[in-house]
């Protein structure tokens, strides 16, 4: 009877159709900070091309480029002024075409960032809208009359302050859920959708593999723009209240897929927050709007209620449960994209590891737990060498609109300047945007000029060149880890196998099994400071990977783990 149940469980797990992207490993590049080829202090496309062999050796199949479109960079490129042009800071369209070609020759595909909830206030559409607030282009945005001399509603933007900005010379306001320089596009207007769909198809026809889709849940608005109960002393409420309440986003996302992605068999990964209960398969199932979406459950568990200033340290058990719950919820239904960090988060090694574990061994342990989960692994630049948060002495040393907002919010709540800077050190997005640390030369080999954002001072110890020569480095461990996931012998288990949590309530151990009907592997990680012993129901066949180069006796059913030790065994 037990075997029958196991077979039925396995059939459920493997019921999803296999897609071309399931076996891939993705790598996010933040181009401004990756590699500068011309000495202007800003990373560029030629710099990315130079490092393709490095990424190939790491085992990367997909590269996600953060926005490289023309932009005034109010929000570091997430404010696009021309969807069809490459920002001159990054290079030319000819250089982008060369990147596509060179990447393809190495078996690597390019994924672009798609920012279509909003554009830049420098975009020609918005300029035409301001020039004629009653004209055609005003309806490309949300131009809404105020109420009694006040904004149309009491929404607070993601970056603080009202989501409404006055339209000069009128009694109207325009909506911006992000910065005032990022006006929201009106997705209810079929002309806007036609423009955006045409642009998406233009890039896909160029030969890119697909898109990472930014802030997409925000495209559906309640056109009545109702007020909600204030949730702060400013009399406003978070804009996500309206986003969470409104219905009908599925119609927009379904049309987007039909008119663009589905025609090209494109890979798409959504940045999806605020998804309603029961919508998982609708969004990322076999026939979902997107191929996959990022698992933000661990991130959500570590967010403050009001801002960075009231965010507490990561609780290991809460973090572990969030990951396990996501894995079990998606099993047989969807493949998530698993991340430790990205351009909008602080460094994972500084965030999810306790201070005693912020070592090469701890970093390897964290990477192992993430990469071998069910789903597609996304590695953020520098994660593979264990880059960490960067401490700043002055708020002006940051270059991020959100960090400035959170710093001043912390001051307003009574924190001192030093305390507010400590909050930024822990949670600022700029921690992940410091230049990539390539070697021990000046500016970590990122640029021969002055970097747009100063390099983390620990680059002399943490860099690619040093780790490349050290067989026990974090970098070489990541190379082995990715090889294991992609190996002919084990990819069936680690890509398509069932996820089975173990030691679920243990406050120090993160353990899980990946298994098919034929084979099984177990990941054991000790996040504690003391040694522990774990027991297995089956006997060990061999060690597949260990961050301490451990070997264990074949046939044993107990393993002792040192602090910050991870071991992967077949049973």
N, C-alpha and C positions, 0 to 999 in steps of 0.2 A: 504493500500500500504506500509506504514511504517513497519508493522509487517512482510510482505513478505520479504522486504529488510533485516530486522534484522535476519530472519530465514536463508536467503541465506548467509549472512555474517557469521553466526554461523556455518553453514555447511562447509564453506570454512576453518574456524579456526580449526574445529575438523576433517578435512579430513585426517590428517596424521594417519598412523597406530599407535596404542598404543604399546609401547615397555616396557619390564620388568623394565627398569631403569628410566622411566619417573617420577615415584613417589618417587625416592630415594633422599636422602640428602647426599652429599659427604663432606669429611673432608680431607684436605691435611696435611700430617705429613712430616716435614723435620727431618728425624731420628736423625741426628747429634745433634739436639738441642731440642729434645722432652723429653726424660727421660733416664738418665744414671743409669744403674742397678749395675755397678761394680766399680764405683768410679774413672774411668780413665778420666773423664771430657768430654766424648763423648757419646751421646745418642745411644741406641742400641735396638735390637729387643726384648730383655727381658723387657726393659723399656716400649716399646709399649704394650706388653702383659699385663703388670701391670695396664695399663690405659684403657684397653678395656671396663671395666665396666663404667668408666667415660664417654667414648664416647657413649656407649649404652644409658646411662641416658640422654645425650645431644640430642639423637635422630638420630644418625649417622647410615647410611646403607652401605656406601662405604668409604673405606680408600684408598686414593692415597698416596703411599710412594714415596718420592723423591729417587733418585738412591741409592741402597744398594749393588750394584755389586762391585767386586774387582776393585780398582782404586788407582792411586797415588794421587788423590785429588788435582790436579792442578786447576781444576774448580769444586771443591767440589763434585766429584763423577760423573759429566757429562763428564768425560773422563774415559771410561770403558776399563780396560785391560783384563777382562775375563767376558763374559756375563753369564757364567754358575756357577760362584762362588760368594758367599757373602763376602763382605769386612770383614776382621777379626775384624776391629773396631766395626762393627755392630753385629757380632755374627757368627753363623754357619747355614748351610742349614737345620740342624735338628731343630734349633730354629725358622727358617722361617716356616718350616712345622708345628711346634707347634703353631705359630702365626695364620696360616691358619685355623688350627683346632679350636683353642680357639675363633677366630673371628666368624667362622661359627656357633659355638654353641650359639653365641649371635646374630645371624642374620645379621652379618656384613661380607661384602666381600672385598677382597683386590685387588687393582688396582696398577700395577707396572708402573714405569717410563720407557719408551722405547726410548733409545737414539741411533738412527741408521743412522743419517746423517754422523756421525764421530765416531771414537773410540779413544783410548789413543795411544800415541806413544810408550807406553809400551806393547801394544797388540802384541802377537806373529806374527800376520799377518804383522804388520808394521816392526817389527824387521827382518823378513824374506825378506821383500821388500828392506830394506836398505842394507841387506847383499848381495842381488843380484838385482840391479836396472834394469836389463834387464830380470829378471825372471818372473815366474808366479805371485808371490805375489805383484810385482810392479804394476800390473794391477788391484789389489784390491783397489788401490788409484789413484790419478791423478799425475803421474810423467810426467812433460811436459818440453820440452826444453825452455830455456830462449831466449830472443830476444836481440841480440847485447850486450850480457853481462849483461842484465837486466832481471828482472822477466818477465814471459810470459804476464802479464797484470797489470794494475794499480789499482787493487782492494784493498780497505782498509778493514781489518777484523773487526768483531764486537767488538773486544777488542783493536782495534788500531793497526797501523802498517800494513805492507803488508800481504796479504793472502798467499804469496809464501815464502817458506823456501828452501834454497839450499839443494839438495841431495848430501852429501859429496862424493867427488871423481868423480863427473860427471858434465855435463853442464845442468843438469835438476833441476827442482824445484818441490816440492810437495805442493798441495793446502790445506789450512786450513782456513775455513771461520771464525773459532773461534781462540783459542790459537794455537801456533805452536805445542803444545803437543797434539793437537786434529786433526789429519789428516782426511780429508774428505774421506769417502768410495765411491768407484766408482760404482754407481748404474746401469751404463750401462753394467757392467760385470755380466752375468747371474750366474756365480759362487758365486759372492758376494750376490746376491739376494737369491740364494739357501741356503747359509750359514745363512743369517739373518732370512729367513722364517722358517728354521728348529729350530732356537733358539726361535723364537716367539711361535711356536707350542709347544715346550718343556715346556715353562712356563705355557701356557694355559692348557696343559695336566696335569700339577701339580694341577690345580684347582683354579688359580686366575681368577678374573672376567673379567679382561681386562687390558688396558693400557692407560696411558696418554702419548701422542706421541710428543716428543721434537723436535722443530725446523724442522719439517718434510718438510716444503715448500722448504727447501734448497737442497733437494736430486737431483733435476733436474738441470743439468749444460749445458751451451752452450760450447761444446767441442772446439769451435774455440777460446774461451776466449778473446773476443774482448775488446779493450780499450774503455773507455767512457770519456766524458769530465770531467776533475777534478772538484771536488766540495769543495776543501779545499786547503790551502797553501802548503800542503805536495805533491801536484801533483797527488793525488789519488782520487778515487771516492768510495763511499760505495759499498760493495759487493752486496748489494741487487739490485743494478741496473741490474746486469746480471741475477739474480734470477727472477726479474720482467719481463724481456724482453723475456726469453726463453719459448718455448712452449713444451708441451708433458708430464707434470708431471702427468696428469690424468692416462696415461697408467701404470705408475709405481705404483701409489696409488691403482688403480683398481686391479692390480695383487697382491699387498700386501694384500688387503682385501680378495680376492678370495682364496688365498693360506693359509690364517691364520685366521683372525677374523671371517669370515663368517662361517667357519667350526665349530666354538665353540659358536656362538651367543654371541660373546664377546662385552663388553662395551668399546668404545674407545672415547677418547676426545683429539682432536688435538690442538696443539699449532700452530695456523695458522695465519701468517702475510702475507701480499703481495698477498692475493687472488685477482684474477681479477674480474672485474664487470661481473655479470651474472653467477658466479660459485657457488653460495651459495648452491643450491639444489644438485649440482654435488658433493659437499664436504660433506654436512650434511643433505641432504634431506632424504626421506623415504628409498631410496636405495643408500645413499651417501657413500663415502669412509670411513667416521667415524660416530659414533653415534651422536656426538655433537662436538662443538669446543668452546673455551673460547671467550667470548665477550670482545675483547680488545679495542673496540671503545672509552670508557672513557679514557683508558690509552693513546691511540694515541693522543687524544685531548690535553693531558697535557704534551707531550714530547717536549723537546727543538729541535730546528732545527739542531744544531751542537753538542750538548752534554748537560750534566746536567747544565753547567754553564750559559746557556742562556734559561733555562726553567723557565717560569713564574708561578705565583700562579694559582691555578685552578679557572676558571671562572664558577660559578654555572650554568648559563644558557647554556653555551657551553657543560658542562658535562651532564646536564639533557637532552639536545637535542640529544646528542650522544646515550644515553641509549634508549630514546624514538624511535629514528630512527632505531636502531637495533631491538627493539621489534616489530615494525611495519613491517620491512622488512622480518622478519622471520615468521610472523604470518601465519599459515596454510602451511608453507613450511619446517620449521626446528625448533629444540629446541636448543638454545644456553646454554652454561654453564656460569652462572652468578657469577662473583667474585668481591670482594672489594680489595683483596690483595693476593699475593702468595709469593713464595720464591725469585722471581726475582723483586719484587716491594717493595717500602717502605710501612709502615703501613698505611692502608686506613684511620684510624681515624686522622692521622697526615697529610695525603695528601688531602683528599677530604672535610674535615671539616674545616671551618674557625676557627681561634684560640679561639673565644668565645664559639664555639660549641664542643670543645674537652673535653667533659664532659661525664659522664655516660648517661645522657639523649641524647646528640648528637650522641653518639656511638650507642645507641639503635635505634635511628631514622635512621641512615645510614644502619644498619643491616636490619631493617624492609623493607625499600625501596628495598633492594637487594634481600632478601630471598623470597619475595612475587611476584617478577617478573615472567613472563612466562619463563620457562626453568628450568634447574637443578641447585640448589644452591651448590656452592663449598665454604666451610668455611675453612680458613687457621688457623693452630694452633695458639691459643692466640687471634684470632679475637673475639672469644666468651667471652673474659673477657676484651676486649678493650685495648690490648697491643698497645704501641705507639713507635714512633721512639726513638732511643737511641743516645744521643750526645757523641761524642768522642773528646778527647783533642789532639790526635796525629793520623796521618794517619796510623802509625804502629799498632794502636789499632784495625784496620780493618783486615779482612782476606779474601779479595775478589779481584780477578784479575781485574774485571771490575771497582771496586771502585778506585783501584790504578791508572788505566788508566785515569779515569775521573778526579781524583785529579790533576794529572800532566798536563792534557789537560787544566784544569782551570787555573793552574799556568802559562802555556805558553801563555794564552790569556790575562794575566795581572792581574789576581786576586791575592790578598795577600793569605798567608797561612791560615789566619783566615777565609777569605771569601771562600776559596776552601773547608775548613773543614765544613763550614756552608752549602755549596752545598751538600756535602756528607751526612750531617745530614738529609737533606731533601729528598735525592733521592737514597742513597746507598741501595743495596740489603741486606746488613748486618743488616739493621734495622729490617728486618723480620726474620733474622736468629739468633738473640739473643736467649738464652735458654728460654724455656717455664717457665712461672712463676707460680709455684705450691703452694708455701706457703711463710711464712715470715722468714723461717730459712735461714741460709747462702746459698748463690747461688740459692735462690728462690726454694730450694728443688729439683733442677734439678740434682745435683751431690754432693757427699761428697768429691770429689776431686777438682782439678782446672779446671774450664770449658774451653773448647777449644776457646770460644769467651765469653768475660765477660758479665755478666748479666746486664740488664737495672736497674739502681739504683731505679727506681720507683716500683720495685717488692714488696716493703713492703706495698704499698697501692693497687697495682693492682696484684692480685693473685687469684688462684682458691679457696684456703682454706677459705679466708675471704669472698669471694663472694658466696660460697656455703651456708654459714650460713645467708646471707642477702637476704631476699625475693625480695628486690627491686634492686638487683645487675644486672649488665649487663649479667652475666652468667645465672642467673635464668630467665631473660627476654628472652635470646636466647632459652632457653629450652621451654618456652611458645610459642615463635614465631614458632619454628619448629613443636611443637605439633599442632599448628593451621594449618599450611600448610598440615600436614599429617592426620588431623582428618577426620573421616568418614563423618562428616557433611560438611566439607569445601574443601576437597582435589579435588573434581571435579572442583570447581571454581579456586583454586589456582594452580593446576597442569595443567588442560586442558582448563580452561576458556579463553575467549577472553581478550586481553589487550586493554584498551581504555584510552588514555592519557587525562588528564584534566589540566586546567590552564597552557597550554603549554608555553605561553610567560611570565608567571609570574616570576619575578627575585628572589623570595624567597620561593615559594611554589612548592613542588614536589608532584603531585597527580595523581592517576590513578585508574581506575575501573577494576576489574576482574569479568567477568560475563559469565554465561551460560544462556540458555533460561529460567531456573527455578530460579536461584539465582544470587545475585550480592553483591560484597563487594567493598568498596572504601578505598584506602590508602591516607591519608592526612598528609603531613609532612611540617613543617614550618622551613626552614633553616635560617630564618632571626633573627635579634636581637629584633624585636618588635612583639607584638601580632598582629594577623591578624584574619579576619573572612572569612570563606569560605561558599559558598552557594551550595546547592544540588538541583537537579531537582526533586529528589524523597525524601521521608521522611525516617528518620533513624528508623530502627527496634531495633538494639542493638549495643553495643560496643563489638567488638571481641577482641581488644587488644589496650592497651594504655601504653606509656612509663611513663606516670604520673598518672597511675591508675585512669583515669577519667571515669566518667559515664556521660551520657547525657540523656536528657529527650526523651523518645520515641515519634516519630512523628514530631520532629523538622526538619527544612530544612536549618538551619544555625548553624555552629559550630565555636566558637572562639578558636584559637590555640595560646598558649603561644610560646615564642621563644624556638626553639629546641624541639617542641612537635610533636609527631606522634600519630595518632589515626587511627584505622581500624574499620570501621563500616559496618554493613549490611544494605541494603536499599531495 
